[in-house]
Amino acid sequence: MKQRTTVLLCDDHTLFREGIKAILRDEPSIEIIGEAEDGRQAVAKAQRLKPDVILMDIAMPDLGGFEATSRILRANPKTKILILTMYEEEEVITRCLRAGAVGYLLKDAPRSDLTHAIDVARRGGQYLSSRALKKVVKRHVSGTKHTATDYERLSDREREVLKLLADGLALKEIAARLLVSVKTVDAHKTNMMRKLDLHDRSEVIKYAIQHKLIRIPSVGANAPMG
């Protein structure tokens, strides 16, 4: 009997996860062995459950999909991660592939594409949805040379602080979340804003939205940064 492909499903929307589980429940070759509703859970469960394939959303709370993908692959480079998202911008696709994802699938893809992508990933191949593939090919044909973006030059901690600030957390709350001192968080904030040429919280939020790090501004967006 063919061994089932084990899958970890990472997305912060409960209804979406339920929909994916309903789709895959009838697939005898696929078994969902765990779920994560934020990036930090995704990293922890990937290490504990060791799934064959991880379905990873990009914009999740606490730790985004880019960072979660990078951390999972640093711990286990053989993990197969498929990005499952609503974003189809070329920059987002490229960043995911550079982070080590083996595939990129849009959330409005047909059911058959999802099951095929999971199978391709499990067998060690790469899968791009047709729209994502067109954007990657266009970039290659145009001869555009990649240079590291300002965001890619940030440290992991600076990226976390960026997202948490954009989510509306104060420095004390971020320090408690990351288990570091307020002084350390303030240093990461200062370095991050200098590297990105940002000057206040509103610019941080705008940057995070533009780069798909958060979906909408937090209610506490206008709270003081310190």
C-alpha positions as CSV (number, residue, x, y, z in Angstrom):
1,M,0.0,0.0,0.0
2,K,1.3,3.4,-1.0
3,Q,2.4,5.5,2.0
4,R,0.3,8.6,2.7
5,T,1.8,12.0,2.3
6,T,1.7,13.8,5.7
7,V,0.8,17.5,5.6
8,L,1.1,20.4,8.1
9,L,-1.5,23.1,7.3
10,C,-0.4,26.6,8.3
11,D,-2.9,29.5,8.0
12,D,-4.5,31.9,10.4
13,H,-8.0,31.6,9.1
14,T,-9.9,28.8,10.7
15,L,-12.6,28.6,7.9
16,F,-9.9,28.4,5.3
17,R,-8.1,25.5,7.1
18,E,-11.5,23.7,7.5
19,G,-12.0,24.1,3.7
20,I,-8.6,22.7,2.9
21,K,-9.2,19.8,5.3
22,A,-12.5,19.1,3.6
23,I,-10.9,19.0,0.2
24,L,-8.0,16.7,1.3
25,R,-10.1,14.4,3.5
26,D,-11.2,12.4,0.4
27,E,-7.7,12.0,-0.9
28,P,-6.5,8.6,0.2
29,S,-2.8,9.5,-0.5
30,I,-2.8,12.6,1.8
31,E,-3.1,13.0,5.6
32,I,-3.2,16.3,7.5
33,I,-1.4,15.6,10.7
34,G,-1.4,19.1,12.2
35,E,-2.4,22.7,11.9
36,A,-0.8,26.0,12.9
37,E,-2.5,29.4,13.0
38,D,0.7,31.5,13.2
39,G,4.3,31.3,12.0
40,R,5.7,30.5,15.4
41,Q,3.3,27.5,15.8
42,A,4.3,26.4,12.3
43,V,8.0,26.3,13.2
44,A,7.4,24.4,16.4
45,K,5.0,21.9,14.9
46,A,7.2,21.4,11.8
47,Q,10.0,20.4,14.2
48,R,7.8,18.1,16.3
49,L,5.6,16.4,13.6
50,K,8.1,16.3,10.7
51,P,5.5,16.4,7.9
52,D,6.3,15.4,4.4
53,V,4.9,18.7,3.1
54,I,3.9,22.0,4.7
55,L,1.2,24.3,3.3
56,M,2.3,27.7,4.3
57,D,0.4,31.0,4.2
58,I,2.4,34.3,4.0
59,A,0.5,36.8,6.1
60,M,0.1,35.2,9.5
61,P,0.3,36.8,13.0
62,D,3.2,36.7,15.4
63,L,5.7,35.4,12.7
64,G,5.0,35.7,9.0
65,G,5.3,32.9,6.4
66,F,8.6,34.1,5.0
67,E,10.4,34.0,8.4
68,A,8.7,30.7,9.3
69,T,9.8,29.1,6.1
70,S,13.4,30.2,6.6
71,R,13.5,29.0,10.2
72,I,12.0,25.6,9.3
73,L,14.4,25.0,6.5
74,R,17.4,26.1,8.6
75,A,16.4,23.4,11.1
76,N,15.6,20.8,8.4
77,P,16.7,21.7,4.9
78,K,14.9,18.7,3.5
79,T,11.4,19.9,4.5
80,K,9.1,20.5,1.5
81,I,7.2,23.8,1.9
82,L,4.4,24.9,-0.5
83,I,3.3,28.5,-0.3
84,L,-0.5,28.7,-0.4
85,T,-1.5,32.3,-0.6
86,M,-3.7,34.9,-2.3
87,Y,-0.8,37.1,-3.4
88,E,0.6,36.8,-6.9
89,E,3.0,39.7,-7.0
90,E,6.4,38.9,-8.6
91,E,8.3,40.2,-5.6
92,V,6.4,38.0,-3.2
93,I,6.8,34.9,-5.4
94,T,10.5,35.5,-5.7
95,R,11.0,36.0,-2.0
96,C,9.3,32.8,-1.2
97,L,11.3,30.8,-3.7
98,R,14.6,32.3,-2.4
99,A,13.5,31.4,1.2
100,G,13.5,27.8,0.0
101,A,9.9,27.0,-0.8
102,V,9.5,24.3,-3.4
103,G,6.2,25.6,-4.7
104,Y,3.8,28.5,-5.0
105,L,0.0,28.0,-5.2
106,L,-2.7,30.6,-5.3
107,K,-5.7,30.1,-3.0
108,D,-8.2,30.2,-5.9
109,A,-6.5,27.3,-7.6
110,P,-8.6,24.3,-8.6
111,R,-8.7,21.3,-6.2
112,S,-6.7,19.2,-8.6
113,D,-3.9,21.7,-8.6
114,L,-3.6,21.5,-4.8
115,T,-3.4,17.7,-4.7
116,H,-1.0,17.7,-7.7
117,A,1.3,20.3,-6.0
118,I,1.5,18.3,-2.8
119,D,2.4,15.2,-4.8
120,V,5.1,17.0,-6.8
121,A,6.5,18.5,-3.6
122,R,6.6,15.1,-1.8
123,R,8.5,13.6,-4.7
124,G,11.1,16.4,-4.6
125,G,9.9,18.5,-7.5
126,Q,9.0,22.1,-7.7
127,Y,5.5,23.5,-8.5
128,L,4.4,26.9,-9.6
129,S,0.8,27.8,-10.4
130,S,0.4,28.9,-14.0
131,R,0.0,32.6,-13.1
132,A,3.0,32.5,-10.8
133,L,5.1,30.7,-13.4
134,K,4.3,33.4,-16.0
135,K,5.6,36.1,-13.6
136,V,8.8,34.2,-12.9
137,V,9.4,33.5,-16.6
138,K,8.8,37.1,-17.4
139,R,11.4,38.2,-14.9
140,H,13.9,35.7,-16.3
141,V,13.3,36.6,-19.9
142,S,13.6,40.3,-19.1
143,G,17.0,39.6,-17.7
144,T,16.2,41.4,-14.4
145,K,19.1,40.8,-12.0
146,H,18.2,40.3,-8.4
147,T,19.7,42.5,-5.7
148,A,19.0,42.1,-2.0
149,T,16.1,44.2,-0.9
150,D,16.3,46.4,2.2
151,Y,13.9,43.9,3.9
152,E,16.2,41.0,3.1
153,R,19.0,42.8,4.9
154,L,17.1,42.9,8.1
155,S,18.0,40.4,10.8
156,D,15.3,37.9,11.9
157,R,14.7,39.9,15.1
158,E,14.4,43.1,13.2
159,R,11.8,41.5,11.0
160,E,9.9,40.3,14.0
161,V,9.9,43.7,15.6
162,L,8.8,45.3,12.3
163,K,5.8,43.1,12.1
164,L,4.8,43.4,15.8
165,L,5.1,47.2,15.7
166,A,2.9,47.2,12.6
167,D,0.4,44.9,14.5
168,G,0.1,47.7,17.1
169,L,2.2,46.3,20.0
170,A,4.1,48.7,22.3
171,L,7.8,48.1,23.0
172,K,7.0,46.5,26.4
173,E,4.6,44.1,24.8
174,I,7.1,43.1,22.1
175,A,9.8,42.6,24.8
176,A,7.4,40.3,26.7
177,R,6.5,38.4,23.5
178,L,10.1,37.9,22.4
179,L,11.5,37.4,26.0
180,V,14.0,40.2,25.7
181,S,14.5,43.5,27.3
182,V,12.7,46.7,26.2
183,K,16.2,48.2,25.5
184,T,16.9,45.3,23.1
185,V,13.6,45.8,21.3
186,D,14.3,49.5,21.0
187,A,17.7,48.8,19.5
188,H,16.2,46.4,16.9
189,K,13.4,49.0,16.2
190,T,16.0,51.7,15.6
191,N,18.2,49.6,13.4
192,M,15.2,48.3,11.4
193,M,13.8,51.8,10.8
194,R,17.2,53.1,9.8
195,K,17.7,50.3,7.3
196,L,14.2,50.8,5.8
197,D,14.3,54.6,6.0
198,L,11.1,54.7,8.1
199,H,10.4,57.5,10.5
200,D,7.2,56.7,12.5
201,R,4.6,54.0,13.2
202,S,2.4,55.0,10.3
203,E,5.3,54.4,7.8
204,V,6.0,51.1,9.5
205,I,2.4,50.0,9.0
206,K,2.3,51.2,5.4
207,Y,5.5,49.3,4.7
208,A,4.2,46.1,6.3
209,I,1.0,46.3,4.3
210,Q,2.8,46.9,1.0
211,H,5.1,44.0,1.6
212,K,2.3,41.6,2.7
213,L,3.6,41.3,6.2
214,I,0.2,42.2,7.7
215,R,-3.3,42.4,6.0
216,I,-4.8,45.4,7.6
217,P,-3.7,48.1,10.1
218,S,-4.1,47.3,13.7
219,V,-6.6,49.1,15.9
220,G,-3.7,50.4,18.0
221,A,-1.8,51.7,15.0
222,N,-1.6,55.2,16.4
223,A,-0.3,54.2,19.8
224,P,3.1,55.5,20.8
225,M,6.1,53.4,19.8
226,G,7.7,53.3,23.1
